[in-house]
């Protein structure tokens, strides 16, 4: 057998490893800050960039795409070279990928802090950054597939299967969900509206969890766990079943985020059915990982790397089981919109993604620096304080979720709701404080790890190019008799990629296409009219400030919600909503009927509530938004926004963009006059607060029968 010398590039692995640690600290620190803001809302200090609504997407993007993203690339670039027995296809592409990804992260943080956002969870970045992400992902794809094609190992390993599935599915999800119509360099509107936008968003959102936070990490698990345990993967055939069933079933599960909403019932049912089936491959992967440790459990007691990995795989199993349970409608009715969801997400993020990343770092850094870990005791301290941090974080959130659900739904003997929404919020303050303590403990562990890895690197010598001798792959291949059917596919990475893409496309097409093409899925409501220019601007401000992170706009058909908020939501209400605003969490009350009935407040009340919520009602945890009172709207953008909406099918009259500014000011003058008469409040008609008030006063009006009759009488 002929042997050839190859050189593995450890420098690119080092760069992604350093970035993972750095952005992990940044993202988790921001997370701790916003957790504290729920206990001490004054922490934003009246600064827009420090407000919860703007910082929450910074936290989620930093943890998902910066911390976990760099962790993925760290593991892929290290393992791929060794599994393929070949260096990366192009060092230039590797470096271009690294620096471009860091640029995206910086641009994301800056733009989100400035309120430049699309308002779609986990996909908040505006269209220029979306394009950059697409280009960088192509660079990564070329580099990865190029390495696989020039490999010196005939069959591609199971970890690579998951890398390939991640590559094609993330590309598909990102492109479809990011289709938007630009208004300017910093503003765009989703091409989808209402129910359709909600379905596309959670088809993306759920599968961003599936194919960015799960499948690549399963690939890393299949490489690094056997390496750390010095054991082969438990079952090759179970790996095959795990992979193909997982990627096929996962893509269908998105609608379970929209149970009891205005989404068509068939789509909700489809999401539930596939979510239930999903538990089988998910737990198959967990079992395959844990049973790889057969005969090595004694090592777990001593080896901190294995400790992190065992807890990570266990957290993966717990999180996937919980996801399946939450897809059941009776469980979802309790859990959705509550802090239970926050706990569920963080079991996955802190346990599965975080701990597996830490385990890989503790295994990888000493090897690349040709030394031993500086302090095993510090690493063990990190493990235990991190585990304690997860528990102290999650348990209060689970408790808080059950508390919220029970208080929201409780009726007294007279048939009236027992608690106001404010009472439920104040009840949770202690649990939010405990969550912050848990986050602090976890973050202390991360700082400890950073110090330990730095000291490890300092005592060693970095091996930038690892030269090894590997056997040259023979040009011919003699297929053995009775070869397993899957083996030929493992020799053909391009065909493998195509089959994987077809598997994930099937679910997407069957879910999305009927909702777009069959009109009966979204029945029209004649009374629903487009937003006025002032209301449209107010909606844009609402999105910019991240109000959707705390407030839903979706009244579900439960007695408790109908009594508290008003008539349940209909699909036809949202046909002009680009993007939808159904929300996924109720830290504050639902706003779908804010402009009608008992929920309606005066214009002056809304003004004072943004100035200082605690002056309006003590105990509120909502932050103040004083900058809205002073900031003025860029009136030059109003005609452009109307034209963009017309292109998206919103039925404004021909030439309406020419008089939109005039209509804007006329309606704004009315709100200014109301506030002056009510509370002697002086405000310019171009102030952002005026536009926001107009939008809030519009919510629920179009389908309110009493309001419509009054409007017709006025005409």
C-alpha positions in Angstrom: 0.0 0.0 0.0 1.3 3.4 -0.9 1.5 6.1 1.7 1.5 9.9 1.2 2.3 12.8 3.6 -0.5 15.2 4.3 -0.6 18.3 6.5 -3.7 19.0 8.6 -4.4 22.7 9.1 -4.8 23.3 12.8 -4.6 27.1 12.5 -8.1 27.5 11.2 -9.3 25.2 14.0 -7.5 27.4 16.5 -9.2 30.5 15.1 -12.7 29.1 15.4 -11.9 27.7 18.9 -10.8 31.2 20.1 -13.9 32.8 18.5 -16.1 30.2 20.2 -14.9 31.0 23.6 -14.9 34.8 23.0 -18.4 35.0 21.6 -19.7 32.5 24.1 -18.7 34.9 26.9 -20.2 37.9 25.1 -23.5 36.2 24.2 -24.0 34.7 27.7 -23.1 38.0 29.4 -25.8 39.7 27.3 -28.2 36.9 28.2 -27.5 37.5 31.9 -28.0 41.3 31.4 -31.5 40.9 29.9 -32.4 38.3 32.6 -31.6 40.9 35.2 -33.7 43.5 33.3 -36.7 41.4 34.0 -36.0 41.8 37.7 -34.7 45.4 37.5 -36.3 47.0 34.4 -34.6 50.3 35.2 -31.3 48.7 34.1 -31.9 50.0 30.5 -31.2 53.5 31.9 -33.3 55.0 29.2 -30.7 54.0 26.6 -32.3 52.3 23.4 -29.2 50.0 22.9 -29.6 48.6 26.5 -33.3 47.8 26.2 -34.6 44.2 26.6 -36.3 44.2 23.2 -33.2 45.1 21.3 -30.7 43.0 23.4 -32.7 39.8 23.4 -32.1 39.1 19.7 -28.5 40.1 20.2 -28.3 37.4 22.9 -30.0 34.7 20.8 -28.0 35.5 17.7 -24.7 35.6 19.6 -25.3 32.3 21.3 -26.7 30.5 18.3 -24.6 31.8 15.4 -21.5 33.1 17.2 -20.9 30.7 20.0 -22.5 27.6 18.6 -21.7 28.5 15.0 -18.0 29.0 15.6 -18.1 25.7 17.7 -19.6 23.9 14.7 -16.9 25.2 12.4 -14.2 24.4 14.9 -15.3 20.8 15.2 -16.0 20.4 11.4 -12.6 21.8 10.3 -10.8 19.5 12.8 -12.7 16.3 12.2 -13.3 16.6 8.5 -9.6 16.6 7.6 -8.9 13.5 9.7 -12.0 11.6 8.6 -11.1 12.4 4.9 -7.4 11.9 5.5 -6.9 15.1 3.5 -6.2 18.8 4.2 -9.0 21.3 3.7 -9.7 22.0 0.1 -8.5 25.6 0.2 -6.8 27.5 3.0 -7.9 30.7 1.4 -11.5 29.7 1.6 -11.0 28.6 5.2 -9.7 32.0 6.2 -12.3 33.8 4.1 -15.0 31.8 5.9 -13.6 32.6 9.3 -13.2 36.3 8.9 -16.4 36.8 7.0 -18.3 34.9 9.7 -16.9 37.2 12.4 -17.8 40.2 10.3 -21.4 38.9 10.1 -21.5 38.6 13.9 -20.2 42.1 14.4 -22.6 43.5 11.9 -25.5 41.6 13.5 -24.6 43.0 17.0 -24.3 46.6 15.7 -27.5 46.5 13.5 -29.7 44.8 16.1 -28.6 47.3 18.8 -29.6 50.1 16.4 -33.0 48.6 15.9 -32.3 47.4 12.4 -34.3 44.2 12.3 -36.8 42.2 10.3 -38.6 41.2 13.4 -38.5 37.5 12.7 -37.1 35.4 15.5 -33.6 33.9 14.9 -33.7 35.6 11.4 -33.8 39.2 12.5 -30.9 40.4 10.3 -31.7 42.7 7.4 -31.3 41.9 3.8 -27.7 43.0 3.1 -26.5 40.8 6.0 -28.7 37.9 4.8 -27.0 38.1 1.4 -23.6 38.1 3.1 -24.6 35.0 5.1 -25.6 33.2 1.9 -22.3 34.0 0.2 -20.3 32.8 3.3 -22.3 29.7 3.5 -21.5 28.9 -0.1 -17.8 29.4 0.7 -18.1 27.0 3.5 -19.9 24.5 1.3 -17.3 24.6 -1.4 -14.5 24.1 1.0 -16.3 21.3 2.8 -17.5 19.4 -0.3 -14.1 20.0 -2.0 -12.4 18.3 0.9 -14.8 15.4 0.9 -14.4 14.9 -2.9 -10.5 14.8 -2.7 -10.6 12.5 0.4 -8.3 9.4 0.8 -11.0 7.4 2.7 -13.5 5.7 0.4 -16.5 5.7 2.6 -17.7 8.9 4.3 -18.1 8.6 8.0 -21.5 9.1 9.8 -20.3 12.5 11.2 -19.9 13.7 7.7 -23.4 12.7 6.8 -24.7 15.1 9.4 -22.4 17.9 8.1 -23.7 17.4 4.6 -27.4 17.5 5.8 -26.6 20.7 7.7 -25.0 22.3 4.7 -27.9 21.8 2.3 -30.8 22.3 4.8 -29.6 25.5 6.4 -29.1 26.9 2.9 -32.6 26.1 2.0 -34.1 27.4 5.2 -32.2 30.6 5.1 -33.0 31.5 1.5 -36.8 30.7 1.7 -37.3 32.5 5.1 -35.2 35.5 4.1 -37.1 36.5 1.0 -38.0 40.1 1.6 -38.6 43.3 -0.4 -36.0 46.0 0.4 -37.3 49.5 1.1 -33.9 51.0 1.9 -30.5 49.7 2.9 -31.7 49.2 6.5 -35.3 48.3 6.0 -37.3 45.6 4.3 -40.6 43.8 4.5 -41.1 40.0 4.4 -42.7 38.9 1.1 -45.0 36.6 3.2 -47.8 38.0 5.3 -49.8 36.8 8.3 -50.5 33.1 8.5 -48.1 32.3 5.6 -45.3 34.3 7.2 -45.9 32.5 10.5 -45.8 29.1 8.9 -42.6 29.9 7.0 -41.0 31.5 10.0 -41.5 28.5 12.3 -40.7 26.1 9.5 -37.4 28.0 9.6 -37.3 28.6 13.4 -37.8 25.0 14.4 -35.5 23.7 11.8 -32.8 26.2 12.7 -32.8 24.4 16.0 -32.8 21.1 14.1 -30.2 21.7 11.5 -27.9 24.3 13.1 -28.1 23.4 16.8 -28.7 19.7 16.4 -27.5 17.9 13.3 -24.0 19.4 13.1 -23.6 18.7 16.9 -24.7 15.1 16.3 -21.9 14.9 13.7 -19.4 16.3 16.3 -20.8 13.8 18.8 -20.2 10.9 16.5 -16.5 12.0 16.1 -15.4 13.4 19.4 -17.3 11.1 21.8 -15.7 7.9 20.4 -12.3 9.6 20.3 -12.6 10.7 24.0 -13.9 7.3 25.1 -11.5 5.4 22.8 -14.4 3.2 21.7 -16.1 2.7 18.3 -19.6 4.0 17.7 -22.0 1.5 19.3 -24.0 0.7 16.1 -23.4 1.5 12.5 -26.9 0.4 11.5 -28.5 2.5 14.2 -26.5 5.5 12.9 -28.1 5.0 9.5 -31.6 4.8 10.9 -30.9 7.8 13.2 -29.7 10.0 10.3 -32.3 9.4 7.6 -35.3 9.3 9.9 -34.1 12.4 11.8 -33.6 14.6 8.7 -36.8 13.4 7.1 -39.1 13.9 10.2 -37.5 17.0 11.6 -38.5 19.3 8.7 -42.2 18.7 9.3 -42.4 19.6 12.9 -42.4 23.4 12.7 -46.2 23.9 13.0 -46.2 22.6 16.5 -45.1 26.1 17.5 -48.4 27.4 16.2 -51.0 25.1 17.9 -54.3 26.7 18.7 -53.4 29.7 16.5 -55.0 30.9 13.2 -52.9 28.5 11.3 -55.1 26.0 9.3 -55.9 23.0 11.5 -54.5 20.4 9.0 -51.1 22.1 9.2 -51.2 22.1 13.1 -52.1 18.4 13.0 -49.3 17.6 10.6 -46.7 19.3 12.8 -48.0 17.4 15.9 -47.9 13.9 14.2 -44.4 14.3 12.9 -43.2 15.8 16.2 -44.4 12.7 18.0 -42.6 10.4 15.5 -39.5 12.5 15.9 -38.8 11.1 19.4 -37.7 7.8 17.9 -34.7 8.9 15.9 -33.8 11.6 18.5 -33.6 9.0 21.2 -31.9 6.6 18.8 -29.1 9.1 18.5 -28.9 9.6 22.3 -28.8 5.8 22.9 -26.1 5.4 20.2 -24.0 8.0 21.9 -24.4 6.7 25.4 -23.9 3.1 24.5 -20.6 4.1 22.7 -19.4 4.4 26.3 -20.0 0.7 27.0 -16.9 -0.6 28.8 -15.7 2.9 29.4 -18.0 4.1 32.1 -15.2 3.9 34.7 -13.4 6.6 32.6 -16.4 9.0 33.1 -15.7 9.2 36.8 -12.1 10.5 36.1 -12.2 12.1 32.7 -13.8 15.6 32.7 -14.2 15.6 28.9 -16.5 12.5 29.1 -18.4 14.1 32.0 -19.3 17.1 29.8 -20.2 14.9 26.9 -22.4 12.5 28.9 -24.4 15.3 30.3 -24.6 16.9 26.9 -26.0 13.8 25.2 -28.4 13.3 28.2 -29.6 17.0 27.8 -30.1 16.3 24.1 -32.4 13.4 25.0 -34.3 15.4 27.6 -34.8 18.4 25.3 -36.0 16.3 22.4 -38.4 14.3 24.7 -39.7 17.6 26.0 -40.1 19.0 22.5 -42.3 16.0 21.6 -44.4 16.4 24.7 -44.9 20.1 24.0 -46.2 19.3 20.5 -49.2 17.5 22.1 -52.1 19.9 22.0 -53.2 19.4 25.6 -49.6 20.0 26.9 -49.0 22.9 24.5 -52.2 24.6 25.8 -50.4 24.8 29.2 -46.8 25.4 28.1 -47.0 27.8 25.1 -46.3 31.5 25.7 -45.0 30.6 29.2 -41.5 30.4 30.7 -41.6 26.6 30.4 -40.5 27.2 26.8 -37.6 29.3 28.0 -36.5 26.4 30.2 -36.9 23.9 27.4 -34.8 25.9 25.0 -32.0 26.5 27.6 -31.8 22.8 28.5 -30.8 22.3 24.9 -28.6 25.4 24.5 -26.8 25.2 27.9 -26.7 21.4 28.2 -26.5 20.0 24.7 -24.7 22.7 22.8 -22.8 24.3 25.6 -21.5 21.2 27.4 -20.6 19.4 24.2 -18.6 22.4 23.0 -16.8 22.6 26.4 -16.0 18.9 26.2 -14.6 19.3 22.7 -12.5 22.3 23.7 -11.0 20.5 26.7 -10.2 17.5 24.5 -8.9 19.6 21.5 -6.8 22.4 23.0 -4.2 20.2 24.8 -3.7 18.1 21.6 -3.2 21.1 19.3 -0.8 22.7 21.8 1.0 19.3 22.5 0.5 19.4 26.3 -1.8 18.4 29.0 -4.7 20.3 30.5 -3.4 22.9 32.9 -5.8 22.2 35.7 -8.1 19.1 35.9 -9.5 20.4 39.2 -10.5 23.7 37.5 -12.2 21.8 34.7 -14.1 19.7 37.2 -15.1 22.8 39.0 -16.4 24.1 35.7 -18.4 21.0 35.1 -20.1 21.0 38.5 -20.8 24.8 38.6 -22.1 24.6 35.0 -24.4 21.7 35.9 -25.6 23.5 39.0 -26.1 26.6 36.9 -28.3 24.7 34.4 -30.5 23.4 37.2 -30.7 26.7 39.0 -31.7 28.3 35.7 -34.1 25.8 34.4 -36.1 24.7 37.5 -37.4 28.2 38.4 -38.4 28.7 34.7 -40.3 25.4 34.8 -41.9 26.4 38.0 -42.6 29.8 36.6 -44.2 28.3 33.4 -46.6 26.2 35.4 -47.4 29.2 37.7 -48.2 31.4 34.7 -50.4 28.8 33.0 -52.4 28.1 36.2 -52.9 31.8 37.0 -53.8 32.7 33.5 -56.5 30.0 33.3 -57.9 30.2 36.8 -61.5 31.3 37.4 -63.2 32.1 40.7 -66.5 30.8 41.9 -68.3 33.7 40.2 -66.9 32.7 36.8 -64.5 35.6 36.6 -60.7 35.4 36.1 -59.0 35.1 39.4 -55.8 37.1 38.5 -54.9 40.1 36.4 -52.0 39.7 34.1 -49.9 42.1 36.2 -50.4 39.8 39.2 -48.9 36.9 37.3 -45.9 39.0 36.3 -45.2 40.1 39.8 -45.5 36.5 41.0 -42.6 35.5 38.8 -40.0 38.1 39.9 -38.4 35.8 42.4 -38.1 33.1 39.8 -36.5 35.5 37.4 -34.0 36.4 40.1 -33.2 32.7 40.6 -32.8 32.3 36.9 -30.2 35.1 36.9 -28.3 33.4 39.7 -28.2 30.2 37.6 -27.0 32.1 34.5 -24.3 33.7 36.7 -23.1 30.3 37.9 -22.9 29.0 34.4 -21.0 32.0 33.2 -18.5 31.7 36.0 -17.8 28.3 34.7 -17.2 29.6 31.2 -14.7 32.2 32.5 -13.0 29.4 34.4 -12.7 27.4 31.2 -11.3 30.4 29.3 -8.6 30.9 32.0 -7.8 27.1 32.0 -7.5 26.8 28.3 -5.3 30.0 28.1 -3.0 28.5 30.7 -2.9 25.2 28.9 -1.9 26.9 25.6 0.7 29.0 27.4 2.5 25.9 28.7 2.5 24.2 25.4 3.6 24.7 21.8 1.0 25.2 19.1 1.2 22.7 16.2 -0.1 24.8 13.2 0.5 22.1 10.6 0.1 18.5 11.7 1.9 16.3 9.3 0.8 12.6 9.0 1.3 9.7 6.7 -1.9 8.3 5.3 -2.5 5.4 2.9 -3.4 6.5 -0.7 -6.9 5.4 -1.7 -6.7 2.7 -4.4 -8.1 3.8 -7.8 -10.2 0.7 -8.2 -12.7 -0.7 -5.7 -13.8 -4.3 -5.6 -17.3 -4.3 -4.3 -17.6 -7.1 -1.7 -20.3 -9.7 -2.1 -23.4 -8.9 -0.1 -22.4 -5.3 0.6 -24.9 -3.4 2.7 -27.2 -1.2 0.6 -26.1 2.0 2.2 -22.4 1.6 1.5 -22.5 2.6 -2.1 -24.2 5.9 -1.2 -21.4 6.5 1.3 -18.9 6.4 -1.6 -20.7 9.1 -3.5 -20.9 12.4 -1.5 -22.6 14.4 -4.3 -25.4 11.9 -4.7 -25.6 11.6 -0.9 -26.1 15.4 -0.7 -28.8 15.3 -3.4 -30.7 12.5 -1.6 -30.5 14.4 1.7 -31.8 17.6 0.1 -34.7 15.7 -1.5 -35.6 14.3 1.9 -35.8 17.7 3.5 -37.5 19.4 0.6 -40.5 16.9 0.6 -41.7 18.0 4.0 -41.2 21.7 3.3 -43.1 21.6 0.0 -46.1 19.6 1.4 -46.4 22.0 4.4 -45.9 25.3 2.6 -47.4 25.0 -0.9 -51.1 24.4 0.1 -51.0 27.4 2.5 -49.9 29.6 -0.4 -52.0 28.2 -3.2 -55.3 27.1 -1.6 -57.4 30.2 -0.9 -59.7 28.4 1.6 -56.8 28.1 4.0 -56.9 31.8 4.6 -60.4 33.1 4.2 -60.7 36.9 3.7 -62.5 39.2 6.0 -64.0 42.2 4.2 -63.7 44.6 7.2 -59.9 44.1 7.4 -58.2 47.1 5.8 -54.6 48.1 5.2 -52.8 50.1 7.9 -52.8 53.8 7.5 -49.3 55.4 6.8 -49.1 56.4 10.5 -50.1 53.0 11.8 -47.6 51.3 9.4 -44.9 53.5 10.7 -45.9 52.7 14.3 -45.8 49.0 13.5 -42.3 49.4 12.2 -41.3 51.1 15.5 -43.0 48.3 17.4 -40.9 45.8 15.5 -37.7 47.8 15.8 -38.0 47.9 19.6 -38.5 44.2 19.8 -42.0 44.4 21.4 -42.8 41.0 19.9 -40.2 39.4 22.2 -42.6 40.0 25.2 -46.0 40.5 23.7 -48.0 38.1 21.5 -50.8 39.1 19.1 -52.7 35.9 18.9 -55.8 35.2 21.0 -56.3 31.4 21.2 -59.8 29.9 21.4 -59.6 29.2 25.1 -62.2 30.5 27.5 -59.5 32.1 29.7 -58.0 34.0 26.7 -61.3 35.1 25.2 -62.5 36.5 28.6 -59.1 38.2 29.2 -58.4 39.6 25.7 -61.5 39.4 23.5 -62.6 37.5 20.4 -60.1 34.8 19.3 -57.9 35.5 16.3 -58.9 34.6 12.7 -56.5 33.8 9.8 -58.0 36.6 7.7 -57.0 39.3 10.2 -53.4 39.2 9.3 -53.3 39.4 5.5 -51.5 42.8 5.5 -49.0 41.9 8.3 -45.5 41.9 6.9 -44.1 40.3 9.0 -46.6 38.6 11.3 -46.5 39.5 15.0 -48.0 36.4 16.8 -45.1 36.2 19.1 -43.8 33.2 21.1 -43.7 34.5 24.7 -46.0 36.4 27.0 -43.8 38.3 29.4 -46.4 41.0 28.9 -50.1 40.6 28.0 -51.4 39.8 24.5 -52.0 42.9 22.4 -54.2 41.5 19.6 -57.3 43.4 20.9 -55.4 46.4 22.5 -57.5 48.9 20.5 -61.0 47.7 21.4 -63.3 47.0 24.3 -62.2 47.0 27.9 -58.5 46.8 26.9 -58.6 50.1 25.0 -56.7 52.9 26.7 -56.5 56.6 25.9 -53.7 58.0 23.8 -52.4 59.8 26.9 -52.2 56.6 28.8 -50.0 55.0 26.1 -47.8 58.1 26.1 -47.3 57.9 29.9 -46.8 54.2 29.8 -43.8 54.5 27.5 -42.4 57.3 29.6 -42.5 55.3 32.8 -44.7 52.1 33.1 -44.3 52.1 36.9 -45.9 55.5 37.2 -49.0 54.1 35.4 -49.1 50.9 37.5 -46.6 49.8 40.2 -45.0 46.4 39.9 -44.7 46.4 36.1 -41.5 44.8 34.7 -41.8 46.6 31.4 -38.9 49.0 30.7 -39.5 52.6 29.9 -39.0 53.9 26.3 -38.4 57.6 26.8 -36.5 58.0 23.5 -39.7 57.4 21.6 -41.0 60.7 23.0 -38.1 62.7 21.6 -37.2 60.8 18.4 -38.9 62.0 15.2 -39.9 59.9 12.2 -38.0 60.2 8.9 -41.0 61.4 6.9 -39.1 60.9 3.6 -39.5 57.1 4.0 -43.3 57.1 4.2 -44.0 57.1 0.4 -41.3 54.4 -0.2 -43.0 52.2 2.5 -46.4 52.6 0.8 -44.9 51.7 -2.6 -43.2 48.6 -1.1 -46.5 47.5 0.4 -48.3 47.9 -2.9 -45.7 45.7 -4.6 -46.5 43.1 -1.9 -50.2 43.2 -2.8 -51.5 45.5 -0.1 -54.5 47.3 -1.9 -53.6 50.9 -1.4 -55.2 53.1 -4.2 -53.1 53.9 -7.2 -50.9 57.0 -6.5 -51.6 56.8 -2.8 -47.9 57.2 -2.0 -48.2 60.8 -3.2 -50.7 61.7 -0.5 -49.5 59.3 2.2 -47.5 61.9 4.1 -50.5 64.2 4.2 -52.7 61.4 5.6 -50.0 60.6 8.1 -49.9 64.1 9.5 -53.7 64.4 9.6 -54.1 61.3 11.7 -51.1 62.3 13.9 -52.7 65.7 14.5 -55.7 63.9 16.0 -53.7 61.9 18.4 -51.7 65.0 19.5 -54.9 66.9 20.1 -56.3 64.0 22.2 -53.3 63.9 24.4 -53.4 67.7 24.8 -57.0 67.7 25.8 -56.7 64.7 28.1 -53.5 65.3 30.0 -52.1 68.5 28.6 -49.3 66.5 26.9 -47.4 68.4 24.3 -45.9 66.4 21.5 -44.9 67.1 17.8 -47.0 65.2 15.3 -43.8 63.6 13.9 -42.7 62.0 17.2 -42.2 58.3 17.1 -44.5 57.8 20.1 -47.5 59.2 18.1 -47.0 56.6 15.4 -46.7 53.8 17.9 -49.9 54.9 19.7 -51.7 54.9 16.4 -50.6 51.3 15.7 -51.6 50.1 19.2 -55.0 51.8 18.9 -55.6 50.0 15.6 -55.1 46.4 17.0 -58.3 44.4 17.0 -60.4 47.2 15.5 -61.0 45.7 12.0 -63.0 42.6 13.3 -64.7 44.4 16.2 -68.4 44.5 15.2 -69.3 47.4 17.5 -66.4 49.5 16.3 -67.2 48.8 12.6 -70.8 49.8 13.1 -69.7 53.1 14.7 -67.3 53.8 11.9 -70.1 53.2 9.3 -72.4 55.5 11.2 -69.8 58.3 11.1 -69.5 57.8 7.3 
